[in-house]
Amino acid sequence: MQICFYFPSLKNYQNNAIFGSMYSSFFKQLELQGLRVKFTTNLSEIEGDILVVGIGGGGEKTAAKAMSFFKGPIILGVHNTYISFYKSFLTRWKSRILFAYNPDFATLNFEKYNSVGIPYYHFPFGSDKTVFHPLNIEKKYDIAFLGNANSGSGRGKYIQSLIKYAKDKQLNILLAGSGWDEYGYPYRIVKHGKETNEIYNQSKICVNIHNDRQFAGIDKEMDANNRLFDLAMAGCCQVSNGEQMVIRYFEKDEVDTADEPDDWIEKIDYYLKNENKRIERCAKARERALTDHTWELRATEFIKIIEVNYPKYIERDQKIAVLTKTIRFLDQFMLPPYQFKEIRILKYVLSKLNLYDRK
């Protein structure tokens, strides 16, 4: 069986630098477990038995073009339903969809996708032990954070506290990403992989800052970033926010957390002053990552989800109404949700052509 991942967003240099290596690790593990994997950013190169495509954040038009081009079953990589869920769009396409997946384990996702008859799976990020691992190198930084300032709201309050703390204590910190210019750190994207692992290992403390939306609550969004798992796999002492989210994956003696900036700074200060505790936490976090959060394990889980859902797909698209097929065609050119007026006009035209029964 061949599975095709169509992610045109990775044509963007910054997106590819940040996420490309992560996807490569996942694809490699899928292939090692018997799946043939095709990855492409070009519509014309889509081929295989199953297509994986993303929706959300305005990506519905792109997804509709891919799903129209490809005639087989679809797996959806989706955005958090807290901010992006088009019920009518999903209802039109559900006969083609095997399942949807996302790193978010909030109950809202399961409820929303259940409402349109599409199975939803919580599928967290993982890490690659061949890429992220401890290095015996000098610590150049007291504290490091690799992430963007403009990735959601809420990171600024932590960074402001961190900058003040570092200045008071005369610490050497590194901020890399986009949007940190006001703090004296120009735009710099660190390519995910070997370079990232080196910086993690050169740092006494690696902080992890989720934006406020990512841990909005079990009823809205609980979406851990890939940094959580990479830092642990690299054997780094990590201080994160999003406590109720992080404890789903790591014990408190593996990854320490605090949601208030002052408490977060106190924990950073504690580990900077206690090297033995840092070393102990690094070892425990890496052991947990190796046990529960490798891309090998994620690939095994993904294949099992396919095996459960693929047999249920038996040309389910054959009896789809003309109206649904017509609106699907429009999905390639118009962002949902459509106005009721547009749908009424379409129904009227189809009725005149004897293609739509008003009853």
MODA-V903196 format. One record per pair of residues at least 4 apart in sequence whose C-alpha atoms are under 7 Angstrom apart, sorted by the first residue. I is the first residue (numbers start at 0). J is the second residue. If there is no record, write none. Layout:
{{I/J} {I/J}}
This chain:
{{0/34} {0/35} {0/48} {1/34} {1/35} {1/36} {1/47} {1/48} {1/49} {2/35} {2/36} {2/37} {2/47} {2/48} {2/49} {2/50} {3/36} {3/37} {3/38} {3/45} {3/46} {3/47} {3/49} {3/50} {3/51} {4/37} {4/38} {4/39} {4/50} {4/51} {4/52} {5/38} {5/39} {5/40} {5/51} {5/52} {6/39} {6/40} {6/52} {7/40} {7/41} {8/14} {9/14} {9/15} {9/40} {10/15} {10/40} {11/15} {12/16} {13/17} {14/18} {15/19} {16/190} {16/191} {17/190} {17/191} {18/22} {18/191} {19/23} {20/24} {20/191} {20/192} {21/25} {22/26} {23/27} {24/28} {24/127} {24/294} {25/29} {25/294} {25/298} {26/30} {26/36} {27/31} {28/32} {28/294} {28/295} {28/298} {29/33} {29/34} {29/298} {30/34} {30/35} {30/36} {39/44} {39/45} {42/65} {48/71} {49/71} {49/72} {49/73} {50/72} {50/73} {50/74} {51/73} {51/74} {51/75} {51/76} {52/62} {52/74} {52/75} {52/76} {53/58} {53/62} {53/75} {53/76} {53/77} {54/58} {54/59} {54/62} {54/75} {54/76} {54/77} {54/78} {55/59} {55/77} {55/78} {55/83} {56/83} {57/334} {58/62} {59/63} {59/334} {60/64} {60/330} {60/331} {60/332} {60/333} {60/334} {61/65} {61/331} {62/66} {63/67} {63/330} {63/331} {64/68} {64/331} {65/69} {66/70} {72/95} {72/96} {72/97} {73/95} {73/96} {73/97} {74/96} {74/97} {74/98} {74/99} {75/98} {75/99} {75/100} {76/99} {76/100} {76/101} {77/99} {77/100} {77/101} {78/83} {78/101} {79/83} {79/103} {79/220} {80/84} {80/107} {80/108} {81/219} {81/220} {85/89} {85/335} {85/336} {86/90} {86/115} {87/91} {88/92} {88/335} {89/93} {89/115} {90/115} {91/323} {91/327} {92/96} {93/117} {94/315} {94/316} {95/315} {95/316} {97/308} {97/309} {98/117} {98/118} {98/119} {99/117} {99/118} {99/119} {99/120} {100/119} {100/120} {100/121} {100/122} {101/120} {101/121} {101/122} {101/123} {102/121} {102/122} {102/123} {102/124} {102/222} {102/223} {103/121} {103/220} {103/221} {103/222} {104/121} {104/221} {104/222} {105/217} {105/218} {105/219} {105/220} {105/221} {106/110} {106/217} {106/218} {107/111} {107/218} {107/219} {108/112} {109/113} {109/119} {110/114} {112/116} {112/117} {112/118} {112/119} {113/117} {113/118} {124/225} {125/225} {125/228} {125/292} {125/293} {125/294} {125/297} {126/228} {126/229} {126/232} {126/292} {126/293} {126/294} {127/131} {127/293} {127/294} {128/132} {128/232} {130/192} {130/193} {131/196} {131/229} {131/232} {131/233} {132/232} {132/233} {132/234} {133/200} {133/233} {133/234} {134/200} {136/201} {137/201} {138/201} {138/202} {138/203} {139/201} {139/202} {140/171} {140/172} {140/173} {140/201} {140/202} {140/203} {141/170} {141/171} {141/172} {141/202} {141/203} {141/204} {142/171} {142/172} {142/173} {142/202} {142/203} {142/204} {142/205} {143/172} {143/173} {143/174} {143/202} {143/204} {143/205} {143/206} {144/173} {144/174} {144/175} {144/205} {144/206} {144/207} {145/174} {145/175} {145/176} {146/175} {146/176} {147/176} {147/177} {147/178} {148/154} {148/177} {148/178} {148/179} {149/178} {151/210} {152/210} {152/211} {153/210} {153/211} {154/158} {154/208} {154/209} {154/210} {155/159} {156/160} {156/260} {157/161} {157/260} {158/162} {159/163} {160/164} {160/260} {161/165} {161/264} {162/166} {163/167} {164/168} {165/169} {165/170} {166/170} {174/184} {175/187} {175/188} {175/189} {176/186} {176/187} {176/188} {177/186} {177/187} {178/186} {179/183} {179/184} {179/185} {180/184} {180/185} {180/186} {189/194} {189/195} {190/194} {190/195} {191/195} {192/196} {193/197} {194/198} {195/199} {196/200} {196/233} {197/201} {198/202} {199/205} {199/230} {199/235} {200/235} {203/236} {204/236} {204/237} {205/235} {205/236} {205/237} {205/238} {206/237} {206/238} {206/239} {207/226} {207/227} {207/237} {207/238} {207/239} {207/240} {208/239} {208/240} {209/213} {209/240} {209/241} {211/215} {212/220} {213/220} {213/221} {213/222} {213/223} {214/220} {214/221} {214/222} {214/241} {214/244} {215/219} {215/220} {215/221} {216/220} {216/221} {217/221} {221/244} {223/227} {223/244} {225/229} {226/230} {227/231} {228/232} {228/288} {228/292} {229/233} {230/234} {230/235} {230/237} {231/235} {231/284} {231/285} {231/288} {232/285} {232/288} {232/289} {233/285} {234/281} {234/282} {234/284} {234/285} {235/281} {236/277} {236/280} {236/281} {237/254} {237/255} {238/254} {238/255} {238/256} {238/267} {239/255} {239/256} {239/257} {240/256} {240/257} {240/258} {241/245} {241/256} {241/258} {242/246} {242/256} {242/257} {242/258} {245/249} {246/250} {246/251} {249/253} {249/254} {250/254} {251/255} {252/280} {253/280} {253/283} {253/284} {254/284} {256/263} {257/262} {257/263} {258/263} {259/263} {260/264} {261/265} {262/266} {263/267} {264/268} {265/269} {266/270} {267/271} {268/272} {269/273} {270/274} {270/276} {270/277} {273/277} {274/278} {275/279} {276/280} {277/281} {278/282} {279/283} {280/284} {281/285} {282/286} {283/287} {284/288} {285/289} {286/290} {287/291} {288/292} {288/293} {289/293} {292/296} {293/297} {294/298} {295/299} {296/300} {297/301} {298/302} {299/303} {300/304} {301/305} {302/306} {303/307} {304/308} {305/309} {319/323} {319/324} {320/324} {321/325} {321/354} {322/326} {322/355} {323/327} {324/328} {325/329} {326/330} {329/333} {330/334} {337/341} {338/342} {339/343} {340/344} {341/345} {342/346} {343/347} {344/348} {345/349} {346/350} {346/355} {347/351} {348/352} {349/353} {349/354} {349/355} {350/354} {350/355} {350/356}}
